[in-house]
């Protein structure tokens, strides 16, 4: 599993847990930061390197087949932000 795929799966899990265990949470940025630190995002982000929009879109499309679309879409948006890739580049 590539570092990007690991990050994507962690993001999906974060958004699933947020939706199921803490519905209605307004600003979840501090929860997300805590989760990222505990899950070990830093080395994964470093290992991921530079990503392009099409690479993220291809992974998102694969993940949509295996998970809840709400969580996959939220994870995709989050990764675009974390990796500094414009969502417009993924169309």
N, C-alpha and C positions, 0 to 999 in steps of 0.2 A: 504494500500500500504506500503510495507516495505521500510526502509531507502535506501536499495540498489536499489530498483525499482525507488524510487524518484530520486536518483542520476543518474541512467541510463537515465531516461526521461529528466532530466535537461541537461545531456550531449548530448543526441540526439538533443534537441532544440538548444543548443549552436552550434553544428556542422551544423545543418540545416540553422540557421541564418548566420553563417560564409559563407557557400556555396552560399546562395541566396543573402544576403545583402552586402557581402564583398568578392566577388570572386577574386581569385588571391592574396589574402593576404599571404605574405610569412610566417614570423614568427608570429604566433598568440598567443604566450604564454602570453603576457601582456594582451591581450583581454580576454583570457581564465581565467587568474587570477582575473581580474576585474569582469567578469561574475560570477565566483565562489563565490567571496566575496559578491556580490549583491544578489545572489540566495540562500545564506545560506548553502553552502556546509559543513562548519565546523561541525555543530551539526549532520548532516547526516553522515559524515565520522566517527565521534565518535560513533554514534549509529549503524553503519553497522558492526563494529567489524571485526573479521578475516574472510576473504572469501577464498574460494578455486576456482581453475580454473574451475572445473565442474559446480559449482554454477553459475559462471559468464557466462559460455557457455550456460547453460540452459536458463538463462534470455535473453541472446543475441538471442538465437533461437526463443524465444517467441516474442521478440521485432521485429525481422525480418519480422514477419507476419503482423505487424501493421504500419511499417514505411518504409521510403526510406532506402534501403540497404546501400547506401553510408554513410548516417548519423549514422545508427546503428553500422556499422563496425568501423567508426571513434570513436564513443562513447565507444564501447567495448575496443578498443585499449587504449583510454584515461583512462578508469577505471582500466584497468590492471596496468597502470603506477601509477595512484593515489593510488591504494590499495596495490601496491607492489606484485601483483600476476603475475607470469611468464605466458606469452601467451602459452608457450609450455605445461603448466599444463592443458590447456583447450581443448586439442585435444581428 
